């Protein structure tokens, strides 16, 4: 087993995808003692506001705020990456490096085409990472094959129906603080940048409303939703909310 093994690796095509989609779930599991990392596939350089350099700084600020163990960025081309062997090999290297049991990934379908495209690429990379005949190396050392136990997709802009939701009632407010580490992207009363749908105050209210809607379905204040392409096994039905 690798020394820097993670329990959960959250992958987002843009810096801030993970914070928006599953930030509170990560914060909750950090508090439960799990080792967690984030992998950003691009630097979000096509975003209306900010720059690649600024968004990297903001991503690091969010990492430090949350206490995330590691955060890497593969530097794929925002808006123009393709689902080919070269891109999947780079993702496989990260999966094998950290050997996560759970992968949290972009939405399977969304308004931004990068989200669905990344979701498919990540899912395929997770499978291929478990094949022994695909050889990868880091720093000249051959990596062992590794396939995560589960891949779950967080929900982003589209209101997809979740397969399960996570109670985040005690962590939602910290999620908002984590999101706001991306000062160039989200609501800032002193900001004079270009106004976008996500930079308005109403967007934060939308996040709260969606979390409240998911929470209502399981009788808690707030929840985050996820989809799964495979069955989810339950060991003890008495512990389901």
C-alpha positions as CSV (number, residue, x, y, z in Angstrom):
1,X,0.0,0.0,0.0
2,X,1.3,3.5,-0.9
3,X,2.2,5.7,2.0
4,X,0.0,8.6,0.8
5,X,-3.1,6.5,0.2
6,X,-6.4,8.4,0.2
7,X,-9.9,7.2,1.2
8,X,-11.6,9.7,-1.1
9,X,-10.4,11.5,-4.2
10,X,-12.8,14.2,-5.5
11,X,-12.2,15.1,-9.2
12,X,-13.4,18.2,-10.9
13,X,-12.7,19.5,-14.4
14,X,-12.6,23.1,-13.1
15,X,-11.2,24.4,-9.8
16,X,-14.4,25.1,-7.7
17,X,-16.4,22.2,-9.2
18,X,-15.6,20.0,-6.3
19,X,-16.4,22.7,-3.7
20,X,-19.8,23.4,-5.4
21,X,-20.8,19.8,-6.0
22,X,-19.5,17.9,-2.9
23,X,-17.7,20.4,-0.7
24,X,-19.7,19.7,2.4
25,X,-19.5,16.0,2.0
26,X,-15.7,16.3,1.9
27,X,-15.7,18.5,5.0
28,X,-17.9,16.0,6.8
29,X,-15.7,13.1,6.0
30,X,-12.6,15.0,6.9
31,X,-14.2,15.5,10.4
32,X,-14.8,11.7,10.5
33,X,-11.1,11.1,10.0
34,X,-10.9,10.1,6.4
35,X,-8.0,11.1,4.2
36,X,-9.2,13.2,1.2
37,X,-7.6,14.7,-1.9
38,X,-8.8,16.8,-4.8
39,X,-7.8,16.6,-8.4
40,X,-8.6,19.5,-10.8
41,X,-8.3,18.6,-14.4
42,X,-7.9,22.1,-15.8
43,X,-7.0,25.5,-14.4
44,X,-10.4,27.0,-15.5
45,X,-8.6,29.4,-17.7
46,X,-11.7,30.1,-19.9
47,X,-13.7,31.4,-17.0
48,X,-15.1,34.9,-17.5
49,X,-13.4,36.3,-14.4
50,X,-10.0,35.6,-12.9
51,X,-7.1,33.9,-14.6
52,X,-5.4,30.5,-14.5
53,X,-2.9,31.7,-12.0
54,X,-5.5,33.3,-9.7
55,X,-7.7,30.3,-9.8
56,X,-4.8,28.1,-8.7
57,X,-4.2,30.4,-5.8
58,X,-7.9,30.3,-4.9
59,X,-7.9,26.5,-5.2
60,X,-5.0,26.3,-2.8
61,X,-6.8,28.6,-0.4
62,X,-9.8,26.3,-0.4
63,X,-7.6,23.3,0.2
64,X,-6.0,25.1,3.2
65,X,-9.3,26.2,4.6
66,X,-10.7,22.7,4.5
67,X,-7.6,20.9,5.6
68,X,-7.6,18.7,2.5
69,X,-4.5,16.5,2.4
70,X,-3.5,17.0,-1.3
71,X,-4.7,18.9,-4.3
72,X,-3.2,18.4,-7.7
73,X,-3.9,19.9,-11.1
74,X,-3.3,18.2,-14.4
75,X,-3.4,21.3,-16.6
76,X,-5.7,19.9,-19.3
77,X,-7.0,22.5,-21.8
78,X,-10.2,24.1,-20.4
79,X,-13.0,23.6,-22.9
80,X,-10.8,21.6,-25.3
81,X,-9.5,18.5,-23.6
82,X,-10.4,15.3,-25.3
83,X,-11.2,11.8,-24.0
84,X,-8.2,10.0,-25.4
85,X,-5.5,7.7,-24.2
86,X,-3.0,10.4,-23.3
87,X,-5.5,12.2,-21.0
88,X,-6.8,9.1,-19.4
89,X,-3.3,7.9,-18.7
90,X,-2.6,11.1,-16.7
91,X,-5.7,10.5,-14.6
92,X,-4.7,6.8,-14.1
93,X,-1.3,7.9,-12.8
94,X,-3.0,10.0,-10.1
95,X,-5.5,7.2,-9.2
96,X,-2.6,4.8,-8.8
97,X,-0.5,7.3,-6.9
98,X,-3.2,7.8,-4.2
99,X,-5.2,4.5,-4.5
100,X,-8.5,6.0,-3.3
101,X,-11.3,3.7,-2.4
102,X,-13.9,6.2,-3.5
103,X,-13.9,8.7,-6.4
104,X,-16.3,11.6,-6.5
105,X,-16.6,13.0,-10.0
106,X,-18.3,15.6,-12.2
107,X,-22.0,15.3,-13.1
108,X,-22.8,12.7,-15.8
109,X,-24.7,15.5,-17.7
110,X,-24.7,19.2,-17.2
111,X,-25.0,22.7,-18.8
112,X,-21.3,23.0,-19.2
113,X,-20.2,20.3,-21.7
114,X,-16.8,19.8,-19.9
115,X,-18.7,18.4,-16.9
116,X,-20.3,15.4,-18.7
117,X,-17.2,14.9,-20.9
118,X,-15.0,14.7,-17.8
119,X,-17.4,12.4,-16.1
120,X,-17.1,9.8,-18.9
121,X,-13.3,10.2,-19.1
122,X,-12.9,9.8,-15.3
123,X,-15.2,6.7,-15.2
124,X,-13.2,5.1,-18.0
125,X,-9.9,5.9,-16.4
126,X,-11.0,4.4,-13.1
127,X,-11.8,1.1,-14.9
128,X,-8.6,1.1,-16.9
129,X,-6.5,1.9,-13.8
130,X,-7.3,-1.6,-12.7
131,X,-5.8,-3.3,-15.7
132,X,-2.3,-4.8,-15.1
133,X,-1.3,-4.5,-18.8
134,X,-1.6,-0.7,-18.7
135,X,1.8,0.4,-17.4
136,X,2.4,3.7,-15.9
137,X,5.4,5.3,-14.1
138,X,5.9,8.2,-11.7
139,X,9.5,9.4,-11.2
140,X,10.8,6.3,-12.9
141,X,9.0,3.9,-10.7
142,X,6.3,1.5,-12.1
143,X,2.9,1.9,-10.5
144,X,0.7,-0.9,-9.2
145,X,-2.7,-1.3,-10.8
146,X,-5.6,0.1,-8.7
147,X,-9.3,0.3,-9.3
148,X,-11.5,2.4,-6.9
149,X,-14.3,0.5,-5.2
150,X,-16.9,3.1,-6.2
151,X,-17.3,6.1,-8.5
152,X,-20.1,8.5,-7.5
153,X,-21.1,11.7,-9.5
154,X,-22.0,14.8,-7.7
155,X,-24.8,17.0,-9.0
156,X,-23.9,20.4,-10.5
157,X,-26.1,22.8,-12.5
158,X,-28.8,20.5,-13.9
159,X,-31.3,19.2,-11.3
160,X,-30.6,15.5,-11.7
161,X,-32.4,13.0,-9.6
162,X,-29.9,11.7,-7.0
163,X,-29.4,8.0,-6.2
164,X,-28.5,8.9,-2.7
165,X,-28.0,12.0,-0.6
166,X,-25.6,12.8,2.2
167,X,-26.7,14.7,5.3
168,X,-24.5,17.8,5.4
169,X,-26.6,19.9,7.9
170,X,-23.6,20.5,10.2
171,X,-21.2,21.4,7.3
172,X,-23.2,23.5,4.9
173,X,-22.1,26.9,6.2
174,X,-18.5,25.8,6.0
175,X,-19.1,24.7,2.5
176,X,-20.1,28.2,1.6
177,X,-17.0,29.6,3.1
178,X,-15.0,27.1,1.1
179,X,-16.7,28.1,-2.1
180,X,-16.0,31.8,-1.3
181,X,-12.3,31.1,-1.3
182,X,-12.8,31.5,-5.1
183,X,-13.1,35.2,-4.7
184,X,-12.8,35.9,-8.5
185,X,-15.8,33.6,-9.3
186,X,-18.5,34.0,-6.7
187,X,-20.4,36.8,-4.9
188,X,-18.2,39.6,-3.6
189,X,-19.9,43.0,-2.9
190,X,-16.6,44.8,-3.6
191,X,-16.0,43.0,-6.9
192,X,-16.1,45.1,-10.1
193,X,-15.6,42.2,-12.5
194,X,-17.9,40.9,-15.2
195,X,-21.2,39.8,-13.7
196,X,-22.0,36.1,-14.4
197,X,-24.8,33.7,-13.3
198,X,-22.5,32.3,-10.5
199,X,-21.2,35.7,-9.3
200,X,-24.5,36.9,-8.1
201,X,-25.8,36.7,-4.5
202,X,-28.8,34.7,-5.8
203,X,-26.5,31.9,-6.8
204,X,-25.5,31.3,-3.2
205,X,-29.2,31.3,-2.3
206,X,-29.7,28.7,-5.1
207,X,-27.0,26.5,-3.5
208,X,-28.8,26.8,-0.1
209,X,-32.2,26.0,-1.7
210,X,-31.0,22.9,-3.5
211,X,-29.3,21.6,-0.4
212,X,-32.4,22.3,1.6
213,X,-34.5,20.5,-1.0
214,X,-32.3,17.4,-0.9
215,X,-32.3,17.5,2.9
216,X,-36.1,17.7,3.0
217,X,-36.3,14.3,1.3
218,X,-34.5,12.7,4.2
219,X,-35.8,14.9,7.0
220,X,-32.6,16.8,7.6
221,X,-31.8,20.5,7.1
222,X,-29.3,20.2,4.2
223,X,-28.0,17.4,2.0
224,X,-25.8,16.9,-1.1
225,X,-26.9,14.6,-3.9
226,X,-25.0,12.0,-5.9
227,X,-25.7,9.6,-8.7
228,X,-24.2,6.1,-9.2
229,X,-23.9,3.9,-12.2
230,X,-23.8,0.8,-10.1
231,X,-25.8,-0.7,-7.3
232,X,-25.2,0.6,-3.8
233,X,-25.1,-2.2,-1.2
234,X,-26.6,-1.6,2.3
235,X,-25.2,-3.6,5.2
236,X,-27.7,-2.5,7.9
237,X,-31.1,-1.1,6.7
238,X,-31.8,0.3,10.2
239,X,-29.1,2.9,9.7
240,X,-30.6,4.5,6.6
241,X,-31.9,8.1,7.1
